Amino acid sequence: MLHGERLIERPLRWGMVGGGRTGQVGYKHRVGALRDNTAYQLVCGAFDLDFARGKDFGVNIGVTPDRCYPDYHALIAAEARRADGVEVVTIATPNHTHYEITRACLEAGLHVICEKPLFFTVAECEEIERLAARKGLIVGVTYGYSAFPMLLQMRAMVAAGAIGEVRMVDLTYIHGFNSGDDTNPSEAQKWRTNPKTSGPTFVLGDISTHTYYMSQVILPHMKIARLLCDRQSFIPSRAPLEDNAYVLFHYDNGAVGRLWCSSVCAGSMEAQTIRIVGAKASLVWREPHPNELAYEVQGQPAQLMHHGMPYLDPLSLDSDRLGALHTEGLGESWANLYLRIAQAIDAQRRGDQAKLATLLYPSIKDGTEGVRWLENCVRSADAGAAWVDFR
């Protein structure tokens, strides 16, 4: 169980690009990074394109005025001149800016934690991966849902053979918040539905990449061999970007899967559901009830497992924060994610490759796989929902 004790030598000096008052995700990043008060210290930021608004926001969350910057260029330049300069930067900006900001931070010797989807193309991901390796720096990706303890319990149970050979994978991430038209869209909605700023997808990149990565965490031994993607723009003004998509896929071990992602499932508050079906049993995790895991063995009564209980695998218990009976949520998952990335940065800095190899966190390789997923989905959909080899 995690108790918030120091797991690295000292807190990392941390900064943010984006994530200001008008953003949708900045607070999630700060909740995750600062939850334990032992892994990160927020020292600077370029929080907003509007410098006055960003500076006002930064001061209100405890950053000194002189370390609130108008843009990431100014942040990098000024912090490089300080003996106590920033060491790791979170990028919480629209998709089209991720690549250029990540590259600039790495060139300046800074570790990076970046929103998803990482970049627009696999080629960009691979270029940044080479740069990070050359510089000896960590790039983490904020798949913030992926560190729930019961998802790690699923990973442990699949690995132990508790459900038998995996046959089927069923994934959903659905809600209805974009069911109306875009007559008066928010700023976040505007960039997410514009191909120039969002990239080649809307809901596939915005939400399905979370669920796809979570399935990889649970099933690291299985790789997709081919897929078929059918996507729709039910609000015509969003075309060519989709607000609904269905994806079928075949794994290299013979298992099959499907994913439904939608932001136009009117009235739905279901969010994510992950079902893994094996030859002997099934596992089901639902985001509205993240502290529970259904274990359904063929021919036996269904079991409902709860977080924090001693019958769980150490992989799950080691990420538990509040203990049984006390509800954990998305904030705890983000905190786990940020803590693991801090441990990775610490291990990389100390040259502890053995420790680094044991840490489970979304790295640049995982971010690359997320972009690879999107490229293949778009390629299939643009070919008329045709089966394509996953490459």
C-alpha positions as CSV (number, residue, x, y, z in Angstrom):
1,M,0.0,0.0,0.0
2,L,1.2,3.5,-0.8
3,H,1.4,5.9,2.2
4,G,2.7,9.0,0.5
5,E,6.3,8.5,1.8
6,R,9.3,9.6,-0.2
7,L,10.2,7.1,-2.9
8,I,12.8,9.2,-4.6
9,E,15.7,11.3,-3.2
10,R,13.9,14.6,-3.5
11,P,10.9,16.1,-5.3
12,L,11.5,16.9,-8.9
13,R,11.3,20.5,-10.0
14,W,8.3,20.5,-12.2
15,G,6.7,22.9,-14.7
16,M,3.7,23.0,-16.9
17,V,3.0,24.2,-20.4
18,G,-0.7,24.7,-20.7
19,G,-3.2,23.4,-18.1
20,G,-4.4,26.9,-17.1
21,R,-7.7,28.2,-16.0
22,T,-9.6,27.5,-19.2
23,G,-8.1,24.0,-19.8
24,Q,-10.0,20.8,-19.1
25,V,-7.0,18.7,-17.9
26,G,-4.6,20.9,-16.0
27,Y,-6.1,20.2,-12.6
28,K,-5.9,16.5,-13.1
29,H,-2.2,16.8,-13.8
30,R,-1.6,18.9,-10.6
31,V,-3.8,16.6,-8.5
32,G,-1.7,13.6,-9.7
33,A,1.7,15.2,-9.4
34,L,1.2,16.9,-6.1
35,R,-0.9,14.3,-4.3
36,D,2.0,12.9,-2.2
37,N,4.0,16.2,-1.9
38,T,7.1,14.0,-2.2
39,A,7.6,13.5,-6.0
40,Y,7.1,16.9,-7.6
41,Q,7.3,20.6,-6.7
42,L,5.5,23.0,-9.1
43,V,8.0,25.7,-9.7
44,C,7.1,27.3,-13.0
45,G,4.7,27.4,-15.9
46,A,3.5,28.9,-19.2
47,F,-0.1,28.2,-18.4
48,D,-2.0,30.1,-21.0
49,L,-1.7,31.7,-24.4
50,D,-3.1,34.9,-22.7
51,F,0.0,35.8,-20.6
52,A,-1.9,38.0,-18.1
53,R,-4.5,35.4,-17.5
54,G,-1.9,32.7,-17.3
55,K,0.3,34.7,-14.8
56,D,-2.7,35.4,-12.6
57,F,-3.6,31.8,-12.6
58,G,-0.1,30.7,-11.8
59,V,0.2,33.0,-8.9
60,N,-3.1,31.8,-7.6
61,I,-1.8,28.2,-7.5
62,G,1.4,29.2,-5.7
63,V,3.9,29.9,-8.5
64,T,6.0,33.0,-8.0
65,P,5.2,35.8,-10.5
66,D,8.8,35.8,-12.0
67,R,8.4,32.1,-12.9
68,C,5.1,32.5,-14.8
69,Y,6.1,32.8,-18.5
70,P,4.3,33.9,-21.7
71,D,5.3,30.8,-23.6
72,Y,7.4,27.6,-23.5
73,H,10.3,29.3,-25.3
74,A,10.6,31.9,-22.5
75,L,10.2,29.1,-19.9
76,I,13.0,27.0,-21.3
77,A,15.4,29.9,-21.7
78,A,14.8,31.5,-18.3
79,E,14.8,28.2,-16.3
80,A,18.1,27.2,-18.0
81,R,19.8,30.2,-16.4
82,R,18.7,29.2,-12.9
83,A,20.7,26.9,-10.6
84,D,17.3,25.6,-9.3
85,G,15.8,25.4,-12.8
86,V,12.9,23.1,-13.9
87,E,13.8,19.5,-14.5
88,V,10.6,18.0,-15.9
89,V,7.8,19.7,-17.9
90,T,4.2,18.6,-18.4
91,I,2.7,19.4,-21.8
92,A,-1.1,19.9,-21.5
93,T,-1.8,21.7,-24.7
94,P,-3.7,21.0,-27.9
95,N,-2.5,18.0,-29.9
96,H,-0.8,19.9,-32.8
97,T,1.7,21.5,-30.4
98,H,2.9,18.4,-28.6
99,Y,5.7,17.5,-31.0
100,E,7.4,20.9,-31.2
101,I,7.2,21.5,-27.4
102,T,8.4,18.0,-26.6
103,R,11.3,18.4,-28.9
104,A,12.3,21.8,-27.5
105,C,12.2,20.5,-23.9
106,L,14.3,17.4,-24.8
107,E,16.8,19.5,-26.6
108,A,17.1,21.7,-23.5
109,G,17.8,18.6,-21.3
110,L,14.3,18.4,-19.7
111,H,12.3,15.3,-19.1
112,V,8.8,15.4,-20.5
113,I,5.3,14.3,-19.5
114,C,2.9,14.7,-22.4
115,E,-0.8,14.5,-23.0
116,K,-2.2,12.0,-25.4
117,P,-2.3,11.3,-28.3
118,L,1.4,11.9,-28.2
119,F,1.9,13.3,-31.8
120,F,0.3,13.1,-35.2
121,T,2.4,10.4,-36.8
122,V,4.4,7.3,-35.8
123,A,7.4,8.9,-37.7
124,E,7.3,11.8,-35.3
125,C,7.1,9.5,-32.3
126,E,10.1,7.5,-33.5
127,E,12.1,10.6,-34.1
128,I,11.4,11.9,-30.5
129,E,12.2,8.4,-29.1
130,R,15.6,8.5,-30.7
131,L,16.2,12.0,-29.4
132,A,15.1,11.1,-25.8
133,A,17.4,8.1,-25.9
134,R,20.3,10.1,-27.1
135,K,19.8,12.7,-24.4
136,G,19.1,10.1,-21.7
137,L,15.7,11.5,-20.8
138,I,12.3,10.1,-20.0
139,V,9.1,10.9,-21.9
140,G,5.9,9.8,-20.2
141,V,2.4,9.9,-21.6
142,T,-0.6,10.7,-19.4
143,Y,-2.9,7.8,-19.9
144,G,-4.4,8.8,-16.6
145,Y,-6.9,6.0,-16.2
146,S,-4.3,3.3,-16.5
147,A,-3.1,3.1,-12.9
148,F,-6.2,2.0,-11.1
149,P,-5.3,-0.9,-8.8
150,M,-8.0,-3.2,-10.2
151,L,-6.6,-2.9,-13.7
152,L,-3.3,-4.1,-12.4
153,Q,-5.2,-6.9,-10.7
154,M,-6.5,-7.9,-14.1
155,R,-3.0,-8.0,-15.5
156,A,-1.8,-10.2,-12.6
157,M,-4.7,-12.6,-13.0
158,V,-4.4,-13.0,-16.7
159,A,-0.6,-13.6,-16.3
160,A,-1.3,-16.2,-13.6
161,G,-3.8,-18.1,-15.9
162,A,-6.8,-17.4,-13.8
163,I,-9.1,-17.0,-16.8
164,G,-7.3,-19.4,-19.2
165,E,-6.2,-18.5,-22.7
166,V,-7.6,-15.2,-23.7
167,R,-10.2,-15.5,-26.5
168,M,-12.1,-12.2,-26.6
169,V,-11.4,-8.6,-25.7
170,D,-14.3,-6.1,-25.5
171,L,-13.6,-2.4,-24.9
172,T,-15.9,0.6,-24.7
173,Y,-15.4,4.3,-24.0
174,I,-18.7,6.1,-24.5
175,H,-20.5,9.3,-23.4
176,G,-23.0,11.7,-24.8
177,F,-21.5,15.1,-24.1
178,N,-21.0,15.9,-27.8
179,S,-24.5,14.8,-28.9
180,G,-25.6,18.3,-29.8
181,D,-24.3,20.4,-32.6
182,D,-21.3,22.7,-32.5
183,T,-23.2,26.0,-32.6
184,N,-21.6,27.4,-29.5
185,P,-18.6,25.1,-28.8
186,S,-16.1,25.6,-26.0
187,E,-12.5,26.4,-26.8
188,A,-11.6,22.8,-26.0
189,Q,-14.3,21.6,-28.3
190,K,-13.1,23.8,-31.2
191,W,-9.6,22.5,-31.3
192,R,-10.7,18.9,-30.8
193,T,-12.9,18.9,-33.8
194,N,-10.5,20.8,-36.1
195,P,-8.1,18.5,-38.1
196,K,-5.4,21.2,-38.0
197,T,-5.2,21.1,-34.2
198,S,-6.6,17.7,-33.3
199,G,-4.9,15.6,-36.0
200,P,-6.6,12.9,-38.1
201,T,-9.1,11.8,-35.4
202,F,-11.5,13.1,-32.8
203,V,-12.9,10.5,-30.4
204,L,-10.4,7.8,-31.5
205,G,-7.5,10.0,-30.4
206,D,-9.3,11.7,-27.6
207,I,-10.7,8.8,-25.7
208,S,-10.1,5.4,-27.4
209,T,-6.3,5.7,-27.0
210,H,-6.9,5.5,-23.2
211,T,-8.8,2.3,-23.4
212,Y,-6.4,0.8,-26.0
213,Y,-3.4,1.5,-23.7
214,M,-5.3,0.0,-20.7
215,S,-5.9,-3.2,-22.7
216,Q,-2.1,-3.3,-23.4
217,V,-1.4,-3.0,-19.7
218,I,-3.6,-5.9,-19.0
219,L,-2.5,-8.0,-22.0
220,P,1.2,-7.2,-22.6
221,H,1.8,-10.6,-24.3
222,M,-0.8,-10.0,-27.0
223,K,-0.4,-7.8,-30.1
224,I,-2.9,-6.7,-32.7
225,A,-2.3,-8.3,-36.1
226,R,-5.0,-6.7,-38.1
227,L,-8.0,-4.4,-37.6
228,L,-11.1,-2.9,-39.3
229,C,-12.3,0.6,-38.3
230,D,-15.7,2.1,-39.3
231,R,-16.1,5.7,-38.1
232,Q,-18.9,8.2,-38.4
233,S,-19.4,12.0,-38.1
234,F,-23.0,12.2,-36.9
235,I,-22.6,16.0,-36.5
236,P,-21.7,16.9,-40.1
237,S,-19.7,19.9,-39.2
238,R,-17.1,17.6,-37.5
239,A,-16.3,15.7,-40.7
240,P,-13.9,14.3,-41.6
241,L,-13.3,13.8,-37.9
242,E,-15.4,11.1,-36.2
243,D,-17.6,11.4,-33.1
244,N,-18.3,7.7,-33.2
245,A,-16.3,4.7,-34.2
246,Y,-16.3,0.9,-34.1
247,V,-13.1,-1.1,-34.4
248,L,-12.7,-4.9,-34.8
249,F,-9.3,-6.5,-34.3
250,H,-7.5,-9.8,-34.5
251,Y,-4.6,-10.6,-32.1
252,D,-1.5,-12.5,-33.0
253,N,-2.5,-15.4,-30.7
254,G,-5.9,-16.0,-32.4
255,A,-8.0,-13.9,-30.0
256,V,-10.5,-11.4,-31.3
257,G,-11.5,-8.0,-30.0
258,R,-13.7,-5.0,-30.6
259,L,-13.8,-1.4,-29.4
260,W,-16.6,1.2,-29.5
261,C,-15.8,4.8,-28.7
262,S,-18.4,7.5,-28.9
263,S,-19.1,11.0,-27.6
264,V,-22.6,11.0,-29.1
265,C,-24.1,8.2,-27.1
266,A,-26.9,10.5,-25.8
267,G,-27.5,10.3,-22.1
268,S,-24.7,7.9,-21.4
269,M,-22.5,8.3,-18.4
270,E,-21.0,4.8,-18.8
271,A,-17.5,5.8,-19.8
272,Q,-15.1,2.9,-20.0
273,T,-15.8,-0.9,-19.6
274,I,-13.1,-3.5,-20.2
275,R,-14.1,-7.2,-20.5
276,I,-11.4,-9.9,-21.0
277,V,-12.8,-13.3,-21.8
278,G,-10.7,-16.4,-21.4
279,A,-11.3,-20.1,-21.9
280,K,-12.2,-20.6,-18.2
281,A,-13.5,-17.3,-17.0
282,S,-14.0,-13.6,-17.6
283,L,-12.8,-10.4,-16.0
284,V,-14.9,-7.2,-16.1
285,W,-13.9,-3.7,-15.0
286,R,-16.2,-0.7,-15.2
287,E,-15.0,2.9,-14.7
288,P,-18.1,4.0,-12.8
289,H,-17.1,1.4,-10.2
290,P,-13.3,1.5,-10.4
291,N,-12.7,-0.2,-7.1
292,E,-14.4,-3.4,-8.1
293,L,-13.5,-6.2,-10.5
294,A,-15.9,-8.9,-11.5
295,Y,-14.4,-12.4,-11.8
296,E,-16.8,-14.7,-13.6
297,V,-15.8,-18.4,-13.7
298,Q,-17.8,-20.7,-15.9
299,G,-20.1,-22.8,-13.9
300,Q,-19.6,-20.9,-10.6
301,P,-21.3,-17.9,-9.0
302,A,-19.8,-14.6,-10.1
303,Q,-17.3,-13.0,-7.6
304,L,-16.9,-9.3,-7.0
305,M,-13.4,-8.4,-5.9
306,H,-12.7,-5.1,-4.0
307,H,-9.6,-3.0,-4.0
308,G,-7.3,-3.0,-1.0
309,M,-8.2,-6.6,0.1
310,P,-5.5,-9.0,1.1
311,Y,-6.6,-11.6,-1.5
312,L,-5.4,-9.3,-4.3
313,D,-2.1,-9.6,-6.1
314,P,0.8,-7.4,-4.7
315,L,0.8,-5.7,-8.1
316,S,-2.6,-4.3,-7.2
317,L,-2.0,-3.7,-3.5
318,D,1.3,-1.8,-4.2
319,S,-0.8,0.9,-6.0
320,D,-3.6,1.1,-3.5
321,R,-3.7,4.4,-1.5
322,L,-6.8,4.4,0.7
323,G,-7.4,0.8,1.7
324,A,-10.5,-1.3,1.5
325,L,-13.9,0.4,2.2
326,H,-12.5,3.8,1.2
327,T,-13.3,4.8,-2.3
328,E,-10.5,5.6,-4.7
329,G,-11.0,7.4,-8.0
330,L,-9.4,9.1,-10.9
331,G,-7.2,11.3,-8.8
332,E,-5.5,8.3,-7.2
333,S,-4.9,6.8,-10.6
334,W,-3.3,10.0,-11.8
335,A,-1.2,10.1,-8.7
336,N,0.0,6.6,-9.3
337,L,0.9,7.5,-12.9
338,Y,2.8,10.6,-11.9
339,L,4.6,8.8,-9.1
340,R,5.8,6.0,-11.4
341,I,7.1,8.5,-14.0
342,A,8.9,10.4,-11.2
343,Q,10.5,7.0,-10.2
344,A,11.5,6.4,-13.8
345,I,13.1,9.9,-14.1
346,D,15.0,9.3,-10.8
347,A,16.2,5.8,-11.9
348,Q,17.3,7.2,-15.3
349,R,19.1,10.0,-13.6
350,R,21.0,7.6,-11.3
351,G,21.7,5.2,-14.2
352,D,19.7,2.4,-12.4
353,Q,18.5,0.5,-15.5
354,A,17.4,-2.5,-13.4
355,K,15.0,-0.3,-11.4
356,L,13.8,1.4,-14.6
357,A,13.0,-2.0,-16.2
358,T,10.6,-2.9,-13.3
359,L,8.5,0.3,-13.5
360,L,5.1,0.1,-15.2
361,Y,4.2,3.4,-16.7
362,P,3.2,4.8,-20.1
363,S,6.5,5.5,-21.8
364,I,7.2,7.0,-25.2
365,K,7.1,3.5,-26.7
366,D,3.5,3.2,-25.4
367,G,2.7,6.7,-26.7
368,T,4.1,5.6,-30.1
369,E,1.8,2.5,-30.0
370,G,-1.1,4.7,-29.3
371,V,-0.4,6.8,-32.4
372,R,0.2,3.6,-34.4
373,W,-3.3,2.4,-33.3
374,L,-4.8,5.7,-34.6
375,E,-2.9,5.6,-37.9
376,N,-4.2,2.1,-38.6
377,C,-7.7,3.0,-37.6
378,V,-7.7,6.0,-40.0
379,R,-6.1,3.9,-42.8
380,S,-8.9,1.3,-42.4
381,A,-11.7,3.8,-42.2
382,D,-10.5,5.8,-45.2
383,A,-10.3,2.6,-47.2
384,G,-14.0,2.0,-46.6
385,A,-13.8,0.1,-43.3
386,A,-11.5,-2.5,-44.8
387,W,-9.3,-5.0,-42.9
388,V,-5.7,-3.8,-42.7
389,D,-2.6,-5.3,-41.3
390,F,-1.5,-3.6,-38.1
391,R,1.9,-2.0,-38.9
